[in-house]
Each structure stands twice: as C-alpha cells, then as structure tokens.
Amino acid sequence: KKGKTDLKYNGFATNSNGTYYVNNGKITFKYNELVYYNKKWVAVVNSKLHNTYTGFLSNKNGTYYVEKGIVTFKRTGLMYYNNKWVAVINSKINNSYTGLLSNSNGTYLVENGNISFKYNGIYKDKTGKVYTIKNSKVI
C-alpha cells in the first residue's frame, strides 16, 4: 500500500513475471494449494497462479484433481494418486466411496476410496444389478 509492503496482506498480486499468492505480505515460492480466485478454485504452485497445472492439489476441503489450472468438478472415476488407485467423485478424492468406478483399464470395485485388488465374488450395486468380481475387477 502506498509504496510499502502490507505485512497483513493475503491474496494475489501481479507483476511482470505473473500472478502470485502473497501470504502475510510476502511471496514464499513454497505455497502449493487450491485457492478461490475470480469465482474459481485455481492452482497455486510454488506461490504462482498456474493456469497450465494438471494434477492433484489440496486445501482445507480435501484433495482435488486440477485440469489446466482449475478444478472443474466434472471428473469422476479412478485416478492414480500417491501410488494407488483412488476414487475421484466430481474432481474430489473420496476416501469413503464404495462402489464401482472405471478407468482406462476397466471397471473395478472400490472399497473405502481405493482398489484393494483382493476382492473376489459377487457385487450387487444400488440398482440391484449383479457383477462378478475377480481381484477387484469386474469380469
């Protein structure tokens, strides 16, 4: 403000290098989180607004899949995160989801948010449809 650093400011500031997230008046270059900005949840990577980032980022509401810098809330299926296949519902990792979800490898039974690859048997979904499952995969 007025040529001085506002040590209480938290938000975005833009310079010739891009738009950065400022925390307590400083750019730390270590801030990696989802932030609500211009009516969207956007990716901030190394404190910079990152409009090409695709991957997972977290905030106090959970961990979300980001596409080209924003959370679209449209992605549902199985996605690989932290060395395991996880349930993603409306772009958010859902650690309590149990049911069937698909990825490019097929359709799997997800239990408590991830695939165990150990389930063998019959699974009946909420509509009553019955599936045969082997190693957690619908066959």
N, CA, C and O atoms as a GROMACS GRO file, in nm:
protein
  556
    1LYS      N    1   0.084  -0.119   0.000
    1LYS     CA    2   0.000   0.000   0.000
    1LYS      C    3   0.088   0.125   0.000
    1LYS      O    4   0.182   0.136   0.078
    2LYS      N    5   0.057   0.215  -0.085
    2LYS     CA    6   0.128   0.343  -0.092
    2LYS      C    7   0.280   0.324  -0.092
    2LYS      O    8   0.352   0.397  -0.026
    3GLY      N    9   0.328   0.224  -0.168
    3GLY     CA   10   0.471   0.202  -0.180
    3GLY      C   11   0.533   0.121  -0.068
    3GLY      O   12   0.654   0.100  -0.069
    4LYS      N   13   0.454   0.076   0.028
    4LYS     CA   14   0.507  -0.003   0.139
    4LYS      C   15   0.445  -0.143   0.138
    4LYS      O   16   0.332  -0.162   0.092
    5THR      N   17   0.520  -0.238   0.188
    5THR     CA   18   0.471  -0.375   0.197
    5THR      C   19   0.369  -0.385   0.309
    5THR      O   20   0.394  -0.344   0.422
    6ASP      N   21   0.254  -0.440   0.276
    6ASP     CA   22   0.148  -0.464   0.375
    6ASP      C   23   0.169  -0.605   0.430
    6ASP      O   24   0.133  -0.703   0.365
    7LEU      N   25   0.226  -0.615   0.550
    7LEU     CA   26   0.260  -0.744   0.608
    7LEU      C   27   0.138  -0.824   0.653
    7LEU      O   28   0.151  -0.938   0.697
    8LYS      N   29   0.020  -0.766   0.641
    8LYS     CA   30  -0.103  -0.837   0.676
    8LYS      C   31  -0.177  -0.888   0.552
    8LYS      O   32  -0.277  -0.959   0.565
    9TYR      N   33  -0.129  -0.854   0.433
    9TYR     CA   34  -0.200  -0.888   0.310
    9TYR      C   35  -0.185  -1.036   0.276
    9TYR      O   36  -0.075  -1.091   0.275
   10ASN      N   37  -0.298  -1.100   0.249
   10ASN     CA   38  -0.303  -1.235   0.196
   10ASN      C   39  -0.393  -1.231   0.073
   10ASN      O   40  -0.508  -1.190   0.081
   11GLY      N   41  -0.340  -1.272  -0.040
   11GLY     CA   42  -0.418  -1.269  -0.164
   11GLY      C   43  -0.324  -1.270  -0.283
   11GLY      O   44  -0.208  -1.309  -0.271
   12PHE      N   45  -0.374  -1.227  -0.396
   12PHE     CA   46  -0.296  -1.230  -0.519
   12PHE      C   47  -0.240  -1.093  -0.554
   12PHE      O   48  -0.302  -0.990  -0.529
   13ALA      N   49  -0.122  -1.097  -0.613
   13ALA     CA   50  -0.058  -0.975  -0.665
   13ALA      C   51   0.008  -1.013  -0.797
   13ALA      O   52   0.059  -1.124  -0.814
   14THR      N   53   0.008  -0.920  -0.890
   14THR     CA   54   0.061  -0.946  -1.023
   14THR      C   55   0.178  -0.854  -1.051
   14THR      O   56   0.176  -0.734  -1.020
   15ASN      N   57   0.283  -0.912  -1.110
   15ASN     CA   58   0.394  -0.832  -1.160
   15ASN      C   59   0.428  -0.883  -1.301
   15ASN      O   60   0.352  -0.960  -1.358
   16SER      N   61   0.539  -0.841  -1.356
   16SER     CA   62   0.573  -0.878  -1.493
   16SER      C   63   0.600  -1.027  -1.510
   16SER      O   64   0.602  -1.078  -1.623
   17ASN      N   65   0.623  -1.098  -1.400
   17ASN     CA   66   0.650  -1.242  -1.406
   17ASN      C   67   0.526  -1.329  -1.390
   17ASN      O   68   0.533  -1.451  -1.408
   18GLY      N   69   0.413  -1.268  -1.356
   18GLY     CA   70   0.291  -1.346  -1.338
   18GLY      C   71   0.212  -1.303  -1.216
   18GLY      O   72   0.239  -1.198  -1.157
   19THR      N   73   0.115  -1.386  -1.180
   19THR     CA   74   0.031  -1.360  -1.064
   19THR      C   75   0.071  -1.457  -0.954
   19THR      O   76   0.081  -1.577  -0.976
   20TYR      N   77   0.094  -1.402  -0.835
   20TYR     CA   78   0.146  -1.480  -0.723
   20TYR      C   79   0.054  -1.470  -0.602
   20TYR      O   80  -0.015  -1.370  -0.583
   21TYR      N   81   0.056  -1.577  -0.521
   21TYR     CA   82  -0.017  -1.574  -0.395
   21TYR      C   83   0.075  -1.515  -0.290
   21TYR      O   84   0.187  -1.563  -0.269
   22VAL      N   85   0.027  -1.413  -0.224
   22VAL     CA   86   0.103  -1.342  -0.121
   22VAL      C   87   0.047  -1.383   0.015
   22VAL      O   88  -0.074  -1.380   0.037
   23ASN      N   89   0.136  -1.422   0.105
   23ASN     CA   90   0.097  -1.463   0.239
   23ASN      C   91   0.168  -1.374   0.340
   23ASN      O   92   0.291  -1.373   0.347
   24ASN      N   93   0.091  -1.301   0.418
   24ASN     CA   94   0.147  -1.205   0.515
   24ASN      C   95   0.244  -1.108   0.449
   24ASN      O   96   0.351  -1.078   0.503
   25GLY      N   97   0.205  -1.061   0.331
   25GLY     CA   98   0.283  -0.960   0.261
   25GLY      C   99   0.403  -1.011   0.185
   25GLY      O  100   0.478  -0.932   0.128
   26LYS      N  101   0.424  -1.144   0.182
   26LYS     CA  102   0.543  -1.199   0.117
   26LYS      C  103   0.506  -1.312   0.022
   26LYS      O  104   0.408  -1.384   0.042
   27ILE      N  105   0.588  -1.325  -0.082
   27ILE     CA  106   0.579  -1.441  -0.171
   27ILE      C  107   0.685  -1.539  -0.123
   27ILE      O  108   0.804  -1.509  -0.126
   28THR      N  109   0.641  -1.657  -0.078
   28THR     CA  110   0.736  -1.755  -0.024
   28THR      C  111   0.795  -1.847  -0.130
   28THR      O  112   0.900  -1.907  -0.108
   29PHE      N  113   0.728  -1.859  -0.244
   29PHE     CA  114   0.763  -1.952  -0.350
   29PHE      C  115   0.754  -2.098  -0.305
   29PHE      O  116   0.808  -2.187  -0.370
   30LYS      N  117   0.686  -2.121  -0.191
   30LYS     CA  118   0.667  -2.256  -0.138
   30LYS      C  119   0.520  -2.293  -0.125
   30LYS      O  120   0.488  -2.404  -0.083
   31TYR      N  121   0.430  -2.202  -0.158
   31TYR     CA  122   0.287  -2.223  -0.138
   31TYR      C  123   0.230  -2.308  -0.251
   31TYR      O  124   0.238  -2.270  -0.368
   32ASN      N  125   0.173  -2.423  -0.216
   32ASN     CA  126   0.112  -2.515  -0.314
   32ASN      C  127  -0.025  -2.553  -0.263
   32ASN      O  128  -0.038  -2.637  -0.173
   33GLU      N  129  -0.128  -2.494  -0.319
   33GLU     CA  130  -0.263  -2.519  -0.269
   33GLU      C  131  -0.366  -2.471  -0.370
   33GLU      O  132  -0.335  -2.397  -0.464
   34LEU      N  133  -0.489  -2.514  -0.347
   34LEU     CA  134  -0.602  -2.460  -0.423
   34LEU      C  135  -0.652  -2.336  -0.352
   34LEU      O  136  -0.666  -2.334  -0.230
   35VAL      N  137  -0.679  -2.233  -0.430
   35VAL     CA  138  -0.725  -2.105  -0.374
   35VAL      C  139  -0.844  -2.057  -0.456
   35VAL      O  140  -0.846  -2.071  -0.579
   36TYR      N  141  -0.943  -2.001  -0.389
   36TYR     CA  142  -1.060  -1.947  -0.458
   36TYR      C  143  -1.026  -1.807  -0.510
   36TYR      O  144  -0.991  -1.718  -0.432
   37TYR      N  145  -1.035  -1.790  -0.642
   37TYR     CA  146  -0.992  -1.666  -0.705
   37TYR      C  147  -1.076  -1.645  -0.831
   37TYR      O  148  -1.088  -1.736  -0.914
   38ASN      N  149  -1.133  -1.528  -0.846
   38ASN     CA  150  -1.216  -1.495  -0.962
   38ASN      C  151  -1.327  -1.599  -0.986
   38ASN      O  152  -1.352  -1.641  -1.098
   39LYS      N  153  -1.392  -1.638  -0.877
   39LYS     CA  154  -1.506  -1.731  -0.879
   39LYS      C  155  -1.471  -1.872  -0.925
   39LYS      O  156  -1.557  -1.944  -0.974
   40LYS      N  157  -1.344  -1.911  -0.908
   40LYS     CA  158  -1.298  -2.046  -0.943
   40LYS      C  159  -1.197  -2.093  -0.839
   40LYS      O  160  -1.129  -2.012  -0.776
   41TRP      N  161  -1.187  -2.226  -0.823
   41TRP     CA  162  -1.078  -2.283  -0.745
   41TRP      C  163  -0.962  -2.302  -0.841
   41TRP      O  164  -0.973  -2.375  -0.939
   42VAL      N  165  -0.849  -2.236  -0.812
   42VAL     CA  166  -0.734  -2.235  -0.902
   42VAL      C  167  -0.611  -2.294  -0.836
   42VAL      O  168  -0.600  -2.299  -0.713
   43ALA      N  169  -0.518  -2.340  -0.920
   43ALA     CA  170  -0.394  -2.400  -0.873
   43ALA      C  171  -0.290  -2.292  -0.846
   43ALA      O  172  -0.263  -2.206  -0.929
   44VAL      N  173  -0.234  -2.299  -0.727
   44VAL     CA  174  -0.119  -2.216  -0.693
   44VAL      C  175  -0.004  -2.312  -0.666
   44VAL      O  176  -0.009  -2.392  -0.572
   45VAL      N  177   0.101  -2.304  -0.749
   45VAL     CA  178   0.215  -2.394  -0.738
   45VAL      C  179   0.339  -2.308  -0.721
   45VAL      O  180   0.367  -2.221  -0.802
   46ASN      N  181   0.414  -2.334  -0.614
   46ASN     CA  182   0.531  -2.253  -0.580
   46ASN      C  183   0.493  -2.105  -0.573
   46ASN      O  184   0.567  -2.018  -0.617
   47SER      N  185   0.377  -2.081  -0.516
   47SER     CA  186   0.319  -1.947  -0.493
   47SER      C  187   0.269  -1.877  -0.619
   47SER      O  188   0.217  -1.766  -0.610
   48LYS      N  189   0.283  -1.939  -0.735
   48LYS     CA  190   0.240  -1.875  -0.860
   48LYS      C  191   0.108  -1.934  -0.908
   48LYS      O  192   0.088  -2.055  -0.905
   49LEU      N  193   0.018  -1.846  -0.953
   49LEU     CA  194  -0.105  -1.890  -1.017
   49LEU      C  195  -0.064  -1.967  -1.142
   49LEU      O  196   0.003  -1.913  -1.230
   50HIS      N  197  -0.105  -2.092  -1.149
   50HIS     CA  198  -0.053  -2.182  -1.251
   50HIS      C  199  -0.167  -2.230  -1.340
   50HIS      O  200  -0.234  -2.327  -1.306
   51ASN      N  201  -0.189  -2.165  -1.453
   51ASN     CA  202  -0.305  -2.196  -1.538
   51ASN      C  203  -0.282  -2.312  -1.634
   51ASN      O  204  -0.368  -2.341  -1.717
   52THR      N  205  -0.167  -2.379  -1.625
   52THR     CA  206  -0.144  -2.498  -1.706
   52THR      C  207  -0.129  -2.624  -1.621
   52THR      O  208  -0.112  -2.733  -1.675
   53TYR      N  209  -0.134  -2.609  -1.490
   53TYR     CA  210  -0.114  -2.724  -1.400
   53TYR      C  211  -0.227  -2.826  -1.414
   53TYR      O  212  -0.345  -2.790  -1.413
   54THR      N  213  -0.189  -2.952  -1.428
   54THR     CA  214  -0.284  -3.062  -1.425
   54THR      C  215  -0.230  -3.166  -1.328
   54THR      O  216  -0.117  -3.212  -1.341
   55GLY      N  217  -0.312  -3.201  -1.231
   55GLY     CA  218  -0.273  -3.296  -1.127
   55GLY      C  219  -0.355  -3.273  -1.002
   55GLY      O  220  -0.458  -3.204  -1.007
   56PHE      N  221  -0.312  -3.328  -0.892
   56PHE     CA  222  -0.384  -3.315  -0.766
   56PHE      C  223  -0.325  -3.204  -0.680
   56PHE      O  224  -0.204  -3.187  -0.673
   57LEU      N  225  -0.414  -3.129  -0.615
   57LEU     CA  226  -0.376  -3.029  -0.515
   57LEU      C  227  -0.480  -3.033  -0.405
   57LEU      O  228  -0.594  -3.077  -0.425
   58SER      N  229  -0.441  -2.986  -0.287
   58SER     CA  230  -0.529  -2.991  -0.171
   58SER      C  231  -0.555  -2.853  -0.115
   58SER      O  232  -0.483  -2.757  -0.143
   59ASN      N  233  -0.659  -2.846  -0.036
   59ASN     CA  234  -0.686  -2.732   0.050
   59ASN      C  235  -0.761  -2.786   0.171
   59ASN      O  236  -0.769  -2.907   0.189
   60LYS      N  237  -0.815  -2.699   0.254
   60LYS     CA  238  -0.880  -2.745   0.377
   60LYS      C  239  -1.004  -2.831   0.349
   60LYS      O  240  -1.051  -2.901   0.439
   61ASN      N  241  -1.056  -2.827   0.227
   61ASN     CA  242  -1.175  -2.904   0.191
   61ASN      C  243  -1.145  -3.043   0.137
   61ASN      O  244  -1.236  -3.124   0.122
   62GLY      N  245  -1.019  -3.071   0.108
   62GLY     CA  246  -0.982  -3.202   0.055
   62GLY      C  247  -0.880  -3.193  -0.056
   62GLY      O  248  -0.817  -3.090  -0.077
   63THR      N  249  -0.866  -3.304  -0.128
   63THR     CA  250  -0.772  -3.312  -0.240
   63THR      C  251  -0.852  -3.325  -0.368
   63THR      O  252  -0.942  -3.409  -0.380
   64TYR      N  253  -0.817  -3.242  -0.466
   64TYR     CA  254  -0.894  -3.230  -0.589
   64TYR      C  255  -0.805  -3.250  -0.711
   64TYR      O  256  -0.685  -3.225  -0.707
   65TYR      N  257  -0.868  -3.296  -0.820
   65TYR     CA  258  -0.799  -3.305  -0.947
   65TYR      C  259  -0.816  -3.173  -1.021
   65TYR      O  260  -0.928  -3.124  -1.039
   66VAL      N  261  -0.704  -3.116  -1.061
   66VAL     CA  262  -0.700  -2.986  -1.128
   66VAL      C  263  -0.668  -3.009  -1.275
   66VAL      O  264  -0.579  -3.087  -1.309
   67GLU      N  265  -0.742  -2.942  -1.363
   67GLU     CA  266  -0.719  -2.952  -1.507
   67GLU      C  267  -0.693  -2.813  -1.563
   67GLU      O  268  -0.778  -2.725  -1.556
   68LYS      N  269  -0.574  -2.796  -1.619
   68LYS     CA  270  -0.534  -2.667  -1.676
   68LYS      C  271  -0.557  -2.553  -1.577
   68LYS      O  272  -0.609  -2.447  -1.612
   69GLY      N  273  -0.516  -2.578  -1.453
   69GLY     CA  274  -0.516  -2.473  -1.352
   69GLY      C  275  -0.642  -2.454  -1.272
   69GLY      O  276  -0.642  -2.374  -1.178
   70ILE      N  277  -0.752  -2.523  -1.305
   70ILE     CA  278  -0.876  -2.504  -1.230
   70ILE      C  279  -0.940  -2.638  -1.196
   70ILE      O  280  -0.920  -2.738  -1.264
   71VAL      N  281  -1.018  -2.638  -1.088
   71VAL     CA  282  -1.099  -2.754  -1.053
   71VAL      C  283  -1.230  -2.741  -1.130
   71VAL      O  284  -1.304  -2.644  -1.112
   72THR      N  285  -1.260  -2.840  -1.215
   72THR     CA  286  -1.382  -2.834  -1.296
   72THR      C  287  -1.502  -2.896  -1.225
   72THR      O  288  -1.616  -2.868  -1.261
   73PHE      N  289  -1.475  -2.979  -1.126
   73PHE     CA  290  -1.580  -3.054  -1.054
   73PHE      C  291  -1.653  -3.150  -1.147
   73PHE      O  292  -1.766  -3.190  -1.118
   74LYS      N  293  -1.591  -3.188  -1.259
   74LYS     CA  294  -1.656  -3.276  -1.357
   74LYS      C  295  -1.590  -3.413  -1.368
   74LYS      O  296  -1.645  -3.501  -1.434
   75ARG      N  297  -1.476  -3.434  -1.306
   75ARG     CA  298  -1.402  -3.560  -1.322
   75ARG      C  299  -1.452  -3.663  -1.220
   75ARG      O  300  -1.450  -3.638  -1.099
   76THR      N  301  -1.498  -3.779  -1.268
   76THR     CA  302  -1.539  -3.889  -1.182
   76THR      C  303  -1.482  -4.018  -1.239
   76THR      O  304  -1.495  -4.045  -1.358
   77GLY      N  305  -1.418  -4.097  -1.154
   77GLY     CA  306  -1.361  -4.224  -1.195
   77GLY      C  307  -1.246  -4.261  -1.105
   77GLY      O  308  -1.230  -4.208  -0.996
   78LEU      N  309  -1.165  -4.354  -1.153
   78LEU     CA  310  -1.046  -4.396  -1.081
   78LEU      C  311  -0.926  -4.319  -1.134
   78LEU      O  312  -0.908  -4.305  -1.255
   79MET      N  313  -0.844  -4.268  -1.042
   79MET     CA  314  -0.724  -4.197  -1.082
   79MET      C  315  -0.609  -4.242  -0.993
   79MET      O  316  -0.630  -4.279  -0.877
   80TYR      N  317  -0.490  -4.238  -1.047
   80TYR     CA  318  -0.371  -4.282  -0.974
   80TYR      C  319  -0.313  -4.164  -0.896
   80TYR      O  320  -0.280  -4.061  -0.954
   81TYR      N  321  -0.302  -4.182  -0.764
   81TYR     CA  322  -0.253  -4.075  -0.677
   81TYR      C  323  -0.180  -4.138  -0.559
   81TYR      O  324  -0.231  -4.229  -0.495
   82ASN      N  325  -0.062  -4.090  -0.530
   82ASN     CA  326   0.020  -4.140  -0.419
   82ASN      C  327   0.034  -4.292  -0.423
   82ASN      O  328   0.015  -4.360  -0.322
   83ASN      N  329   0.067  -4.343  -0.539
   83ASN     CA  330   0.095  -4.485  -0.560
   83ASN      C  331  -0.023  -4.578  -0.539
   83ASN      O  332  -0.004  -4.695  -0.505
   84LYS      N  333  -0.145  -4.528  -0.559
   84LYS     CA  334  -0.262  -4.616  -0.552
   84LYS      C  335  -0.374  -4.557  -0.636
   84LYS      O  336  -0.376  -4.437  -0.666
   85TRP      N  337  -0.468  -4.643  -0.674
   85TRP     CA  338  -0.586  -4.601  -0.748
   85TRP      C  339  -0.690  -4.554  -0.648
   85TRP      O  340  -0.726  -4.628  -0.556
   86VAL      N  341  -0.739  -4.432  -0.666
   86VAL     CA  342  -0.834  -4.372  -0.571
   86VAL      C  343  -0.963  -4.332  -0.642
   86VAL      O  344  -0.966  -4.308  -0.762
   87ALA      N  345  -1.069  -4.326  -0.562
   87ALA     CA  346  -1.199  -4.282  -0.613
   87ALA      C  347  -1.201  -4.131  -0.622
   87ALA      O  348  -1.173  -4.061  -0.524
   88VAL      N  349  -1.234  -4.080  -0.740
   88VAL     CA  350  -1.249  -3.937  -0.760
   88VAL      C  351  -1.393  -3.913  -0.804
   88VAL      O  352  -1.438  -3.963  -0.906
   89ILE      N  353  -1.465  -3.835  -0.723
   89ILE     CA  354  -1.604  -3.804  -0.750
   89ILE      C  355  -1.615  -3.652  -0.762
   89ILE      O  356  -1.581  -3.580  -0.669
   90ASN      N  357  -1.663  -3.605  -0.875
   90ASN     CA  358  -1.673  -3.460  -0.901
   90ASN      C  359  -1.541  -3.390  -0.874
   90ASN      O  360  -1.538  -3.283  -0.812
   91SER      N  361  -1.432  -3.450  -0.919
   91SER     CA  362  -1.295  -3.399  -0.911
   91SER      C  363  -1.233  -3.406  -0.772
   91SER      O  364  -1.119  -3.362  -0.755
   92LYS      N  365  -1.303  -3.460  -0.672
   92LYS     CA  366  -1.250  -3.468  -0.536
   92LYS      C  367  -1.224  -3.613  -0.498
   92LYS      O  368  -1.305  -3.701  -0.524
   93ILE      N  369  -1.108  -3.638  -0.435
   93ILE     CA  370  -1.080  -3.771  -0.384
   93ILE      C  371  -1.180  -3.802  -0.273
   93ILE      O  372  -1.198  -3.723  -0.180
   94ASN      N  373  -1.244  -3.918  -0.284
   94ASN     CA  374  -1.345  -3.959  -0.186
   94ASN      C  375  -1.296  -4.087  -0.119
   94ASN      O  376  -1.307  -4.196  -0.175
   95ASN      N  377  -1.243  -4.072   0.003
   95ASN     CA  378  -1.185  -4.184   0.076
   95ASN      C  379  -1.288  -4.276   0.139
   95ASN      O  380  -1.252  -4.379   0.195
   96SER      N  381  -1.414  -4.242   0.131
   96SER     CA  382  -1.518  -4.328   0.189
   96SER      C  383  -1.604  -4.396   0.082
   96SER      O  384  -1.695  -4.471   0.116
   97TYR      N  385  -1.577  -4.371  -0.044
   97TYR     CA  386  -1.659  -4.426  -0.152
   97TYR      C  387  -1.642  -4.578  -0.162
   97TYR      O  388  -1.531  -4.629  -0.161
   98THR      N  389  -1.755  -4.647  -0.170
   98THR     CA  390  -1.756  -4.790  -0.201
   98THR      C  391  -1.856  -4.810  -0.314
   98THR      O  392  -1.972  -4.770  -0.305
   99GLY      N  393  -1.810  -4.873  -0.420
   99GLY     CA  394  -1.893  -4.896  -0.537
   99GLY      C  395  -1.805  -4.921  -0.658
   99GLY      O  396  -1.685  -4.940  -0.645
  100LEU      N  397  -1.865  -4.919  -0.775
  100LEU     CA  398  -1.792  -4.943  -0.899
  100LEU      C  399  -1.749  -4.812  -0.963
  100LEU      O  400  -1.826  -4.716  -0.971
  101LEU      N  401  -1.625  -4.810  -1.008
  101LEU     CA  402  -1.572  -4.697  -1.084
  101LEU      C  403  -1.482  -4.752  -1.194
  101LEU      O  404  -1.434  -4.865  -1.186
  102SER      N  405  -1.461  -4.670  -1.296
  102SER     CA  406  -1.383  -4.716  -1.412
  102SER      C  407  -1.264  -4.626  -1.438
  102SER      O  408  -1.259  -4.509  -1.399
  103ASN      N  409  -1.166  -4.685  -1.507
  103ASN     CA  410  -1.056  -4.612  -1.567
  103ASN      C  411  -1.028  -4.678  -1.702
  103ASN      O  412  -1.108  -4.760  -1.747
  104SER      N  413  -0.919  -4.645  -1.765
  104SER     CA  414  -0.891  -4.700  -1.898
  104SER      C  415  -0.863  -4.850  -1.896
  104SER      O  416  -0.864  -4.914  -2.001
  105ASN      N  417  -0.840  -4.907  -1.777
  105ASN     CA  418  -0.813  -5.050  -1.765
  105ASN      C  419  -0.937  -5.134  -1.740
  105ASN      O  420  -0.931  -5.256  -1.747
  106GLY      N  421  -1.050  -5.069  -1.711
  106GLY     CA  422  -1.172  -5.143  -1.686
  106GLY      C  423  -1.252  -5.084  -1.571
  106GLY      O  424  -1.231  -4.970  -1.530
  107THR      N  425  -1.345  -5.165  -1.520
  107THR     CA  426  -1.431  -5.123  -1.409
  107THR      C  427  -1.393  -5.206  -1.287
  107THR      O  428  -1.374  -5.328  -1.295
  108TYR      N  429  -1.381  -5.138  -1.172
  108TYR     CA  430  -1.332  -5.201  -1.051
  108TYR      C  431  -1.426  -5.174  -0.934
  108TYR      O  432  -1.499  -5.076  -0.930
  109LEU      N  433  -1.421  -5.267  -0.838
  109LEU     CA  434  -1.489  -5.245  -0.711
  109LEU      C  435  -1.396  -5.165  -0.622
  109LEU      O  436  -1.285  -5.208  -0.590
  110VAL      N  437  -1.442  -5.049  -0.582
  110VAL     CA  438  -1.367  -4.960  -0.495
  110VAL      C  439  -1.423  -4.976  -0.354
  110VAL      O  440  -1.545  -4.973  -0.335
  111GLU      N  441  -1.335  -4.994  -0.257
  111GLU     CA  442  -1.377  -5.007  -0.118
  111GLU      C  443  -1.305  -4.901  -0.036
  111GLU      O  444  -1.182  -4.892  -0.036
  112ASN      N  445  -1.383  -4.820   0.034
  112ASN     CA  446  -1.327  -4.712   0.116
  112ASN      C  447  -1.229  -4.626   0.037
  112ASN      O  448  -1.122  -4.590   0.086
  113GLY      N  449  -1.267  -4.593  -0.085
  113GLY     CA  450  -1.192  -4.496  -0.163
  113GLY      C  451  -1.081  -4.547  -0.250
  113GLY      O  452  -1.024  -4.471  -0.328
  114ASN      N  453  -1.046  -4.678  -0.240
  114ASN     CA  454  -0.941  -4.728  -0.328
  114ASN      C  455  -0.963  -4.874  -0.365
  114ASN      O  456  -1.052  -4.940  -0.311
  115ILE      N  457  -0.882  -4.924  -0.456
  115ILE     CA  458  -0.892  -5.062  -0.502
  115ILE      C  459  -0.796  -5.148  -0.420
  115ILE      O  460  -0.678  -5.116  -0.410
  116SER      N  461  -0.847  -5.256  -0.363
  116SER     CA  462  -0.760  -5.347  -0.288
  116SER      C  463  -0.695  -5.450  -0.379
  116SER      O  464  -0.591  -5.506  -0.344
  117PHE      N  465  -0.755  -5.477  -0.495
  117PHE     CA  466  -0.713  -5.582  -0.587
  117PHE      C  467  -0.722  -5.721  -0.523
  117PHE      O  468  -0.659  -5.815  -0.571
  118LYS      N  469  -0.800  -5.733  -0.415
  118LYS     CA  470  -0.813  -5.860  -0.343
  118LYS      C  471  -0.955  -5.916  -0.343
  118LYS      O  472  -0.975  -6.032  -0.307
  119TYR      N  473  -1.054  -5.835  -0.381
  119TYR     CA  474  -1.192  -5.880  -0.371
  119TYR      C  475  -1.225  -5.979  -0.482
  119TYR      O  476  -1.198  -5.954  -0.600
  120ASN      N  477  -1.284  -6.092  -0.442
  120ASN     CA  478  -1.332  -6.193  -0.537
  120ASN      C  479  -1.472  -6.233  -0.494
  120ASN      O  480  -1.493  -6.271  -0.378
  121GLY      N  481  -1.566  -6.226  -0.585
  121GLY     CA  482  -1.702  -6.265  -0.551
  121GLY      C  483  -1.803  -6.188  -0.632
  121GLY      O  484  -1.775  -6.138  -0.741
  122ILE      N  485  -1.921  -6.181  -0.576
  122ILE     CA  486  -2.034  -6.114  -0.640
  122ILE      C  487  -2.055  -5.979  -0.573
  122ILE      O  488  -2.040  -5.965  -0.452
  123TYR      N  489  -2.089  -5.879  -0.654
  123TYR     CA  490  -2.121  -5.746  -0.601
  123TYR      C  491  -2.253  -5.702  -0.662
  123TYR      O  492  -2.273  -5.711  -0.783
  124LYS      N  493  -2.343  -5.653  -0.577
  124LYS     CA  494  -2.471  -5.601  -0.623
  124LYS      C  495  -2.472  -5.451  -0.599
  124LYS      O  496  -2.452  -5.405  -0.487
  125ASP      N  497  -2.496  -5.374  -0.707
  125ASP     CA  498  -2.498  -5.228  -0.692
  125ASP      C  499  -2.633  -5.181  -0.638
  125ASP      O  500  -2.723  -5.262  -0.612
  126LYS      N  501  -2.646  -5.051  -0.621
  126LYS     CA  502  -2.767  -4.993  -0.561
  126LYS      C  503  -2.893  -5.016  -0.643
  126LYS      O  504  -3.004  -5.012  -0.590
  127THR      N  505  -2.876  -5.041  -0.773
  127THR     CA  506  -2.993  -5.066  -0.858
  127THR      C  507  -3.032  -5.213  -0.860
  127THR      O  508  -3.134  -5.250  -0.918
  128GLY      N  509  -2.950  -5.297  -0.796
  128GLY     CA  510  -2.978  -5.439  -0.793
  128GLY      C  511  -2.903  -5.519  -0.898
  128GLY      O  512  -2.913  -5.642  -0.900
  129LYS      N  513  -2.829  -5.452  -0.984
  129LYS     CA  514  -2.752  -5.523  -1.087
  129LYS      C  515  -2.637  -5.598  -1.020
  129LYS      O  516  -2.568  -5.546  -0.932
  130VAL      N  517  -2.616  -5.722  -1.064
  130VAL     CA  518  -2.515  -5.809  -1.004
  130VAL      C  519  -2.393  -5.817  -1.097
  130VAL      O  520  -2.407  -5.831  -1.219
  131TYR      N  521  -2.275  -5.809  -1.037
  131TYR     CA  522  -2.149  -5.816  -1.111
  131TYR      C  523  -2.062  -5.926  -1.052
  131TYR      O  524  -2.064  -5.951  -0.931
  132THR      N  525  -1.985  -5.991  -1.137
  132THR     CA  526  -1.884  -6.087  -1.092
  132THR      C  527  -1.752  -6.013  -1.086
  132THR      O  528  -1.712  -5.945  -1.181
  133ILE      N  529  -1.684  -6.027  -0.973
  133ILE     CA  530  -1.560  -5.952  -0.948
  133ILE      C  531  -1.446  -6.051  -0.925
  133ILE      O  532  -1.461  -6.148  -0.851
  134LYS      N  533  -1.332  -6.026  -0.990
  134LYS     CA  534  -1.211  -6.104  -0.966
  134LYS      C  535  -1.095  -6.008  -0.946
  134LYS      O  536  -1.068  -5.924  -1.031
  135ASN      N  537  -1.028  -6.022  -0.833
  135ASN     CA  538  -0.918  -5.931  -0.797
  135ASN      C  539  -0.962  -5.785  -0.807
  135ASN      O  540  -0.888  -5.699  -0.855
  136SER      N  541  -1.084  -5.760  -0.762
  136SER     CA  542  -1.149  -5.628  -0.758
  136SER      C  543  -1.192  -5.575  -0.894
  136SER      O  544  -1.245  -5.464  -0.902
  137LYS      N  545  -1.171  -5.651  -1.001
  137LYS     CA  546  -1.210  -5.606  -1.135
  137LYS      C  547  -1.337  -5.677  -1.181
  137LYS      O  548  -1.353  -5.798  -1.162
  138VAL      N  549  -1.427  -5.600  -1.241
  138VAL     CA  550  -1.548  -5.658  -1.299
  138VAL      C  551  -1.507  -5.743  -1.420
  138VAL      O  552  -1.435  -5.697  -1.508
  139ILE      N  553  -1.557  -5.868  -1.421
  139ILE     CA  554  -1.524  -5.955  -1.536
  139ILE      C  555  -1.650  -5.988  -1.615
  139ILE      O  556  -1.644  -6.059  -1.715
   0.00000   0.00000   0.00000
